[in-house]
């Protein structure tokens, strides 16, 4: 959430920054609400100070021998009660204005970092680097063709169980999925991440804190009878691990690696990636998440990206890194590096991880702070997929396909799968 002090004192900063995202906003009304709230706060504080002064004066007069029921003391108490009533009215008015301001600010995305490249859409993203040599060869199968031939998952029976855009992993496919999750978690925890297995159901406060609500309500699955939603990503519950907390500065950074199933409606994506593992309503993901001191967020962004890249390198999957332009940033992000893995069968790079620094945007929505001496500050948060498991499987199948119909697995994964090859069974 944006800082309401900016809305009140320097709205031009917000207008200019959101303009870089391609969003034209008029903050005149919000600025007025913010100023009214500040004026009420100042008036209330002044009245409360008067009330405290009168209370002390009553005490002094009684201690000096004044009659507690005398006219002078009674007059002071009436004045004090009048102030209390006025303060109560002001507190309610202030609360209403605060709620109006918060409700509006929750709909605005984060401000892009100054060094984030400007652009309108994904065509303006900037490629930073590539790793590995993409396999380019005619006649290669796409991952869903390989999976069907090897019996790795069921799609038609999954429609019978649920609906389209769900898969049921079978046999070697189920084993490979489990192996990838364990491999990713082992790799990240060996680097100091603390493993987390969070709830799959999350409340509205958690979704709001991470930036999913109210913007993305239509893309999430909700339990009708409860204030619970199926989590779209482990980023949501992990953000709320420390909601409404003050994290001691000597404990920062906190680094978590969280596996979770993820659930998304994929609204507006129908007709795209209708076959295979690329765009499903349910998928597995290992998420990396950092809580850091504000001074360390830039270095942390480079490191969390490197940690996600380490998975692709260990699995020998060629990829490229993109610096997303302002028009392609996610709602909560200040800056994002996308990792795109090469899919030889499709002959294209596809996103497999987004590593984002969010600044204090999520921390302000979730009230997550740190304290240095007497000073309290909002922490910074970062997140990145480490990795999306289904898309990793897709890349492995297409990269490792052999002329005899088998799929060769990278050496790092063999101990987890128990075999060097996936083959017809």
C-alpha positions as CSV (number, residue, x, y, z in Angstrom):
1,X,0.0,0.0,0.0
2,X,1.2,3.5,-0.8
3,X,2.2,5.9,2.0
4,X,-0.7,8.2,2.8
5,X,1.8,10.9,3.7
6,X,2.8,11.0,0.0
7,X,-0.9,11.4,-0.9
8,X,-1.2,14.3,1.4
9,X,2.1,16.1,1.0
10,X,3.5,15.1,-2.4
11,X,0.8,13.5,-4.7
12,X,2.8,14.5,-7.7
13,X,5.3,11.8,-6.9
14,X,2.5,9.1,-7.0
15,X,0.9,10.5,-10.2
16,X,4.3,10.6,-12.0
17,X,5.3,7.1,-10.8
18,X,2.0,5.5,-11.7
19,X,2.1,7.3,-15.0
20,X,5.2,5.2,-15.8
21,X,3.0,2.2,-15.3
22,X,0.6,3.6,-17.9
23,X,-2.0,4.5,-15.2
24,X,-3.5,8.0,-15.1
25,X,-4.7,8.9,-11.7
26,X,-6.3,11.9,-10.1
27,X,-5.5,12.1,-6.4
28,X,-7.3,15.4,-5.7
29,X,-10.1,13.7,-3.6
30,X,-7.7,11.4,-1.8
31,X,-5.4,14.3,-1.0
32,X,-8.4,16.1,0.5
33,X,-9.4,13.1,2.6
34,X,-5.8,12.7,3.8
35,X,-5.6,16.4,4.8
36,X,-9.0,16.2,6.6
37,X,-7.8,13.2,8.5
38,X,-4.6,15.0,9.5
39,X,-6.6,18.1,10.6
40,X,-8.9,15.9,12.7
41,X,-5.9,14.1,14.2
42,X,-4.3,17.4,15.2
43,X,-7.6,18.7,16.7
44,X,-8.2,15.5,18.6
45,X,-4.6,15.5,19.9
46,X,-5.0,19.1,21.1
47,X,-8.3,18.3,22.9
48,X,-6.8,15.2,24.5
49,X,-3.9,17.3,25.8
50,X,-6.5,19.8,27.2
51,X,-8.4,16.9,28.8
52,X,-5.2,15.6,30.4
53,X,-4.4,19.0,31.7
54,X,-7.8,19.4,33.2
55,X,-7.6,16.0,34.8
56,X,-4.3,16.9,36.5
57,X,-5.8,20.3,37.6
58,X,-8.7,18.5,39.3
59,X,-6.3,16.2,41.1
60,X,-4.1,19.2,42.3
61,X,-7.1,21.2,43.6
62,X,-8.4,18.2,45.6
63,X,-4.9,17.6,47.0
64,X,-4.8,21.3,48.0
65,X,-7.9,20.9,50.0
66,X,-10.7,21.8,47.6
67,X,-14.0,20.2,48.1
68,X,-14.3,17.3,45.5
69,X,-18.0,18.2,45.1
70,X,-17.5,21.9,45.1
71,X,-18.5,24.2,42.2
72,X,-14.9,24.8,41.0
73,X,-14.1,21.1,40.8
74,X,-17.5,20.3,39.3
75,X,-17.0,22.9,36.6
76,X,-13.6,21.5,35.6
77,X,-15.1,18.0,35.5
78,X,-17.9,19.2,33.2
79,X,-15.4,20.8,30.9
80,X,-13.3,17.5,30.9
81,X,-16.4,15.4,30.1
82,X,-17.3,17.8,27.3
83,X,-13.9,17.3,25.8
84,X,-14.1,13.5,26.1
85,X,-17.4,13.6,24.2
86,X,-15.9,15.8,21.5
87,X,-12.8,13.5,21.3
88,X,-15.1,10.5,20.8
89,X,-16.9,12.2,17.9
90,X,-13.6,13.2,16.3
91,X,-12.2,9.7,16.7
92,X,-15.2,8.2,14.8
93,X,-14.9,10.8,12.1
94,X,-11.2,10.2,11.8
95,X,-11.8,6.4,11.7
96,X,-14.3,6.9,8.8
97,X,-11.9,9.0,6.8
98,X,-9.0,6.6,7.5
99,X,-11.1,3.7,6.2
100,X,-12.0,5.6,3.1
101,X,-8.4,6.5,2.5
102,X,-7.2,2.9,3.1
103,X,-9.9,1.4,0.9
104,X,-8.8,3.6,-2.0
105,X,-5.1,3.2,-1.4
106,X,-5.5,-0.6,-1.5
107,X,-6.5,-0.4,-5.1
108,X,-3.3,1.3,-6.3
109,X,-0.3,-0.7,-7.4
110,X,3.2,-0.2,-6.1
111,X,5.4,2.6,-7.4
112,X,8.1,1.3,-9.8
113,X,11.7,1.7,-8.8
114,X,13.6,4.6,-10.3
115,X,15.9,2.2,-12.2
116,X,13.1,0.0,-13.5
117,X,13.1,0.3,-17.3
118,X,10.1,2.3,-18.8
119,X,7.8,0.6,-21.2
120,X,4.2,-0.2,-22.1
121,X,4.2,-4.0,-22.1
122,X,6.2,-7.2,-22.3
123,X,7.7,-6.2,-25.6
124,X,9.7,-3.5,-23.8
125,X,11.3,-5.8,-21.2
126,X,15.1,-5.8,-21.2
127,X,17.1,-9.0,-21.5
128,X,19.9,-9.0,-19.0
129,X,21.7,-12.3,-19.6
130,X,21.4,-15.9,-20.8
131,X,22.6,-19.1,-19.4
132,X,23.2,-22.4,-21.2
133,X,22.8,-23.4,-24.9
134,X,19.2,-23.8,-26.0
135,X,18.5,-27.1,-27.8
136,X,17.2,-26.2,-31.2
137,X,16.2,-29.1,-33.4
138,X,13.3,-29.8,-35.7
139,X,10.8,-32.6,-34.9
140,X,11.0,-32.3,-31.2
141,X,7.9,-33.1,-29.2
142,X,6.2,-30.7,-26.8
143,X,6.0,-31.7,-23.2
144,X,2.3,-32.7,-23.3
145,X,3.0,-35.0,-26.2
146,X,5.8,-36.7,-24.3
147,X,3.7,-36.9,-21.1
148,X,0.8,-38.5,-22.9
149,X,3.1,-41.1,-24.6
150,X,4.8,-42.0,-21.4
151,X,1.6,-41.9,-19.4
152,X,2.8,-39.2,-17.0
153,X,-0.5,-37.5,-16.4
154,X,-4.3,-37.8,-17.2
155,X,-6.2,-34.9,-18.6
156,X,-9.5,-36.3,-19.7
157,X,-10.1,-38.2,-16.4
158,X,-9.1,-35.0,-14.5
159,X,-12.0,-33.2,-16.3
160,X,-14.3,-35.9,-15.0
161,X,-12.9,-35.3,-11.5
162,X,-12.9,-31.5,-11.6
163,X,-13.0,-29.6,-14.8
164,X,-10.6,-28.5,-17.6
165,X,-7.2,-27.1,-16.7
166,X,-6.6,-29.7,-14.1
167,X,-4.2,-32.7,-14.4
168,X,-3.7,-35.9,-12.5
169,X,-0.1,-36.9,-12.4
170,X,0.4,-40.7,-12.7
171,X,3.3,-43.1,-12.1
172,X,6.6,-41.6,-13.2
173,X,4.9,-38.2,-13.5
174,X,3.8,-38.2,-9.9
175,X,7.2,-39.4,-8.8
176,X,9.0,-36.7,-10.9
177,X,6.8,-34.0,-9.4
178,X,7.6,-35.1,-5.8
179,X,11.3,-35.4,-6.7
180,X,11.4,-31.9,-8.0
181,X,9.7,-30.4,-4.9
182,X,12.2,-32.3,-2.6
183,X,15.2,-31.3,-4.8
184,X,14.2,-27.6,-4.8
185,X,13.6,-27.5,-1.0
186,X,16.9,-29.3,-0.3
187,X,18.8,-27.0,-2.5
188,X,17.3,-23.8,-0.9
189,X,17.6,-25.0,2.7
190,X,21.2,-25.9,2.1
191,X,21.7,-22.2,1.4
192,X,20.2,-21.1,4.7
193,X,16.5,-20.8,3.8
194,X,14.1,-22.0,6.5
195,X,11.5,-24.5,5.1
196,X,7.9,-23.6,5.6
197,X,4.7,-25.6,4.8
198,X,2.0,-23.0,5.2
199,X,-1.8,-23.5,5.2
200,X,-3.4,-23.8,1.7
201,X,-6.5,-21.9,2.9
202,X,-5.9,-18.2,3.7
203,X,-8.1,-15.5,5.0
204,X,-9.0,-12.2,3.4
205,X,-6.5,-10.3,5.6
206,X,-3.7,-12.4,4.3
207,X,-4.6,-11.9,0.7
208,X,-5.0,-8.1,1.3
209,X,-1.6,-7.9,3.0
210,X,0.2,-9.5,0.1
211,X,-1.6,-7.4,-2.5
212,X,-4.0,-10.0,-3.9
213,X,-7.1,-8.3,-2.6
214,X,-9.1,-6.4,-3.7
215,X,-7.5,-6.3,-7.1
216,X,-7.4,-10.1,-7.9
217,X,-10.6,-11.4,-6.2
218,X,-12.0,-12.7,-9.5
219,X,-8.8,-14.7,-10.1
220,X,-9.0,-16.6,-6.8
221,X,-11.1,-19.5,-5.6
222,X,-13.1,-18.7,-2.4
223,X,-14.8,-21.0,0.1
224,X,-18.4,-19.8,0.1
225,X,-19.2,-20.5,3.8
226,X,-16.0,-19.1,5.3
227,X,-13.6,-16.1,5.1
228,X,-11.1,-18.4,3.4
229,X,-9.6,-18.6,0.0
230,X,-7.4,-21.2,-1.8
231,X,-4.0,-19.6,-1.8
232,X,-2.8,-18.4,-5.3
233,X,0.8,-18.6,-4.1
234,X,2.8,-19.3,-0.9
235,X,3.8,-15.7,-1.0
236,X,0.4,-14.9,0.6
237,X,0.6,-17.0,3.8
238,X,4.3,-16.4,4.2
239,X,3.8,-12.6,4.1
240,X,1.3,-13.0,6.9
241,X,3.7,-15.1,9.0
242,X,4.8,-11.8,10.5
243,X,1.7,-9.7,10.0
244,X,1.3,-7.1,12.8
245,X,4.7,-7.9,14.2
246,X,7.9,-6.0,15.0
247,X,10.9,-8.1,13.9
248,X,14.1,-7.4,15.8
249,X,16.6,-5.9,13.5
250,X,19.3,-8.5,14.5
251,X,17.0,-11.2,13.1
252,X,16.9,-9.8,9.6
253,X,17.1,-11.0,7.0
254,X,14.5,-13.8,7.4
255,X,14.6,-16.1,4.4
256,X,11.9,-18.7,3.8
257,X,11.4,-21.5,1.3
258,X,7.8,-22.6,1.1
259,X,6.2,-25.4,-0.9
260,X,2.5,-25.1,-1.5
261,X,-0.1,-26.1,-4.0
262,X,-1.4,-22.9,-5.8
263,X,-4.8,-22.2,-7.2
264,X,-5.7,-19.6,-9.8
265,X,-8.8,-19.1,-12.0
266,X,-6.5,-17.9,-14.9
267,X,-9.3,-15.4,-15.8
268,X,-8.9,-14.1,-19.3
269,X,-6.4,-16.7,-20.4
270,X,-8.8,-19.2,-22.0
271,X,-7.6,-20.3,-25.4
272,X,-3.9,-20.0,-24.2
273,X,-1.8,-23.1,-23.3
274,X,-4.8,-25.3,-23.1
275,X,-2.7,-28.5,-23.2
276,X,-0.1,-29.6,-20.7
277,X,1.3,-28.1,-17.6
278,X,1.9,-24.4,-18.4
279,X,-1.4,-22.8,-17.4
280,X,-3.4,-24.8,-14.9
281,X,-6.0,-24.0,-12.2
282,X,-3.9,-26.0,-9.7
283,X,-0.1,-26.4,-9.7
284,X,2.7,-26.8,-7.2
285,X,5.4,-24.3,-6.5
286,X,8.3,-23.7,-4.2
287,X,8.4,-20.0,-3.2
288,X,11.3,-18.0,-1.9
289,X,10.5,-15.1,0.4
290,X,12.6,-12.6,2.3
291,X,12.0,-10.0,5.0
292,X,14.9,-7.6,5.0
293,X,16.2,-4.3,6.4
294,X,15.3,-1.5,3.9
295,X,18.9,-0.8,3.3
296,X,19.5,-4.3,2.1
297,X,16.7,-4.9,-0.4
298,X,18.7,-4.2,-3.5
299,X,21.3,-6.7,-2.6
300,X,18.6,-9.2,-1.5
301,X,17.0,-8.8,-4.9
302,X,20.1,-9.9,-6.7
303,X,20.6,-12.8,-4.3
304,X,17.0,-14.2,-4.4
305,X,17.3,-14.1,-8.3
306,X,20.6,-16.0,-8.1
307,X,19.0,-18.6,-5.8
308,X,16.2,-19.2,-8.3
309,X,18.7,-19.4,-11.2
310,X,20.7,-22.0,-9.2
311,X,17.8,-24.4,-9.6
312,X,17.8,-24.1,-13.4
313,X,21.5,-24.4,-13.5
314,X,21.6,-27.5,-11.4
315,X,18.9,-29.0,-13.7
316,X,20.9,-28.0,-16.7
317,X,18.0,-26.0,-18.2
318,X,18.9,-23.1,-20.4
319,X,17.2,-19.8,-19.5
320,X,17.3,-16.1,-19.9
321,X,16.8,-13.2,-17.3
322,X,14.5,-10.3,-18.2
323,X,14.3,-6.9,-16.4
324,X,10.5,-6.2,-16.6
325,X,9.5,-2.8,-17.8
326,X,7.1,-0.6,-15.8
327,X,4.1,-1.6,-17.9
328,X,4.7,-5.3,-17.2
329,X,5.3,-5.2,-13.5
330,X,3.1,-7.1,-11.1
331,X,0.8,-5.2,-8.8
332,X,3.0,-5.4,-5.6
333,X,6.4,-5.2,-7.3
334,X,8.8,-2.2,-7.5
335,X,11.1,-4.2,-9.8
336,X,11.1,-7.7,-11.2
337,X,13.5,-10.0,-12.8
338,X,11.7,-12.8,-14.8
339,X,13.5,-16.1,-15.5
340,X,12.3,-17.7,-18.7
341,X,13.3,-21.3,-19.4
342,X,13.8,-22.6,-22.9
343,X,11.3,-25.2,-24.1
344,X,12.9,-27.0,-27.1
345,X,9.7,-28.6,-28.3
346,X,7.8,-25.3,-28.3
347,X,10.9,-23.5,-29.5
348,X,10.3,-20.6,-27.1
349,X,11.3,-19.2,-23.7
350,X,8.6,-19.4,-21.1
351,X,8.4,-17.7,-17.7
352,X,9.2,-20.0,-14.8
353,X,10.0,-17.5,-12.0
354,X,9.4,-13.9,-11.2
355,X,11.8,-12.5,-8.6
356,X,10.4,-9.2,-7.2
357,X,11.4,-6.6,-4.7
358,X,8.3,-5.0,-3.2
359,X,9.9,-2.4,-0.9
360,X,7.6,-1.6,2.0
361,X,4.4,-2.0,0.0
362,X,3.4,-5.4,1.5
363,X,4.8,-4.5,4.9
364,X,2.6,-1.4,5.1
365,X,-0.5,-3.4,4.2
366,X,0.5,-6.1,6.7
367,X,2.0,-3.8,9.4
368,X,5.4,-5.6,9.5
369,X,8.1,-3.5,11.0
370,X,11.6,-3.6,12.5
371,X,13.1,-1.5,15.3
372,X,16.5,0.1,15.6
373,X,16.9,1.7,19.0
374,X,13.8,3.9,19.4
375,X,13.1,4.1,15.7
376,X,10.5,1.8,14.1
377,X,10.6,1.2,10.3
378,X,8.7,-0.9,7.9
379,X,10.7,-3.8,6.6
380,X,11.1,-4.6,2.9
381,X,9.8,-7.9,1.3
382,X,10.9,-9.9,-1.7
383,X,9.6,-13.0,-3.3
384,X,10.5,-15.3,-6.2
385,X,9.5,-18.7,-7.5
386,X,12.1,-21.3,-6.8
387,X,10.6,-22.8,-9.0
388,X,7.1,-23.4,-10.5
389,X,7.2,-27.2,-10.5
390,X,5.0,-28.0,-13.4
391,X,6.8,-25.7,-15.8
392,X,10.1,-27.2,-14.6
393,X,8.8,-30.6,-15.4
394,X,7.7,-29.4,-18.9
395,X,11.2,-28.0,-19.5
396,X,12.9,-31.2,-18.3
397,X,10.7,-33.4,-20.6
398,X,11.4,-31.3,-23.7
399,X,15.1,-30.8,-23.0
400,X,15.8,-34.4,-22.1
401,X,13.8,-36.2,-24.9
402,X,15.8,-38.9,-26.7
403,X,15.4,-40.4,-30.2
404,X,14.2,-43.7,-28.7
405,X,11.3,-42.0,-26.9
406,X,12.8,-41.9,-23.4
407,X,13.6,-38.8,-21.4
408,X,17.1,-38.4,-19.9
409,X,17.1,-36.6,-16.5
410,X,19.9,-34.4,-15.3
411,X,22.4,-36.0,-12.8
412,X,21.3,-33.7,-9.9
413,X,17.8,-35.1,-10.1
414,X,18.6,-38.8,-10.5
415,X,19.0,-39.6,-6.7
416,X,15.5,-38.1,-6.1
417,X,13.8,-40.0,-9.0
418,X,15.8,-43.2,-8.7
419,X,16.4,-43.5,-12.4
420,X,18.3,-41.7,-15.2
421,X,15.6,-42.2,-17.7
422,X,11.8,-41.8,-18.0
423,X,10.6,-44.5,-20.3
424,X,7.3,-46.2,-21.5
425,X,5.9,-48.5,-18.8
